[in-house]
Structure formats: structure tokens, C-alpha cells
Amino acid sequence: MASNNQVAVYNNYLFGSLTSEDIKTIHETIAKDCNEAQFKLFMGVAKAADANPLIGEIHPTVYQGKLTWQFGIDYHIRKAKEMEGYLGYDVQVIHENDTFEYSMERAEDGRYYLLIEKFKGGFPKGKPVGGYAMAYKEGFMPFTVLMDIDEVEHYKRSAIGMQKTMWTNNFNDMFKKHMVKRALKAAFGLRFDDGDGEQNAGPDTYNPYERKDVTPQETGQPATPQQPDQQEDESLARMKALKAQVKANYKKLGLIDKESMGQHAQQFCKVKGDEPTEAELKAYVKIMDMQIQEKQAAEQANDDLPL
């Protein structure tokens, strides 16, 4: 049993159904490599995200004295289920002896989506060469993540021993979880990320997708009435800046030809008229920012660890 002093300390980390004994177990098992400051930060992140470490929803790792944390697949699924319209997901690893064909199709609303036209397997399967995950949301075409095996091979060379072991010994399972995470996060706008203890920031402390414009009134300066021509010029300038941002984001997403850019815009840029409005472009940029962040996270060696 924990001492009274221990109980008092662990009570500071309680949330959900966790007891002080549960916190003690977390500290002595999955978080045994954390020093006191790191454990405090990790539990603070878990509490803020309502992610239960005991059931693998979040996991800490200390490598070369640096704390990182990773959210498990069960947490992604639970959070997606809490979102309106959740209808589940599919995931599959594709092997070299499989027959796999896909195409981009256009829905009635004019947006494109990926269609699996043919997928036939047998034995021997051969080596894994890729995979896909499809997240289903009511009222929307399935959101599909299609990945080549080369995009995750670096996890097998991870400097973090446990990560390298899991990706080497349980590759197919880890690959599926990785694709499902990406599909669910993109489809349901899940805005939590694996983290770095050096950032000293947990979930909800900073949202990169929320932008606040400072007006003259907020700075205490009187607002100067704008003439119609001036307002139009400023609107054009904002649209030009947004279009430049969209173009820059295409490059970050690896979309370099007009066809792929057009398909991406058709799928993610919701336009009611013939041309996107300023608000519609802002929404599109936010979606792209989220996808870029997801792409960058996928390239880091601390993305997936044991659940």
C-alpha cells in the first residue's frame, strides 16, 4: 500500500476513474523512467486530454533524458466515437502478391474520393508493400489514407529501443494502427498530438488552428473609417495572401502537379459558389495545416510506441 505521503502526492494526479493506487502503479511501471518533474508533466498531459495511461491511451517514454508521450490507437478510436457521425473504420495491409487497384472517383457534390476497385489476396502473401485505412463519417465520403511501406520503414531504425522492437517484431500491427490514427485524426479533426516534454505544453494549452485578429479597438486606438476602395483593396490582399498560403501548403503536402492539387481542393475545400470565398479559403488552410502537421508527425521517430 502507498504511504500516506504518497497518497497525498498521487491525489494531485487523479482524474476519471483513476485512484491513488492506480497512479502509483503508473509511476512504478510504464512511467518508471520518468523523474518527478517528467512524471508530473506526463500526468498533467494525460489529465488534460482525459487519456488513461492504465489502458494504453497514452504512453510516456524517456530517451536520453528527454520525455516524449504518445497517444495510443484506443484513445484515437474513443475520441472519434465521441464525434458526431462516427461510423467506424477499415484498415488493411497490402502484400506484394495481392492484387490491388484503386482510383479517384467524383461524388455527386463534385468532390473526389478514393475508391478501392479491386483487392484480392492469397497465400503466400509475400512481403508487405503498403496499406490503407478508411474512416467513415455520416454524410461524407470515406476518408482514405493510402501509404507506401517506405513511408514507415524508418520506424524500424528508430533510436528508441522499444519503438524499434515493436515495429520490427509486430510490423503489420503497428502499420495498421499508424494508418488508422492518421485517418481518424483527419476525418474527425482530432487535435491532439504526440508531444515533447521540452515544449512544456499539454493538450489545449495552444491551438495552432485558432487565430485572433487584433483590431484597432483592441489596442486602444480609435478605428479609422475605411473607404469602399480601401476595403476592397484589403480584401484582395487577404485573398492573395490566402492563395499564396494554399500554394505553399501544397508543396508541404507533396502535391506538385495540378491534377493532385485539384483533387485535394475538390475533396477538402468546401465551396458553395464558383469561386472560394475568403472564409472558405481560411477553412481550407486550416485543414491543410492539420494535414501538414499529421504528415510531419508521421516522419518523426517517436510517433508510435507500444500500446
Buried (B, 14 or more C-beta within 10 A) or exposed (E): EBEEEBBEBBEEBBBEEBEBEBBBBBBEEBBEEBEEEBBBBBBBBBBBBBBBBBEBBBBBBBBEEEBBBBBBBBBBBBBBEEEEEBBEBBBBBBBEBBEBEBEEEBEEEEBBBBBBEEEEBEEEBEEBBBBBBBBBBEEBBBBBBBBEBEBBEBBBEBEBEEBBEBBEEEBEBBBBBBBBBBBBBBBBEBBBBBBBBEEEBBBEEEEEEEEEEEEEEEEEEEEEEEEEEEEEEEEEEEBEEBEEBBEEBBEBBEBEEEEBBEBBBBBBBEBEEEEBEEEBBBBBBBBBBBBBBBBEBBEEBBBBBBB
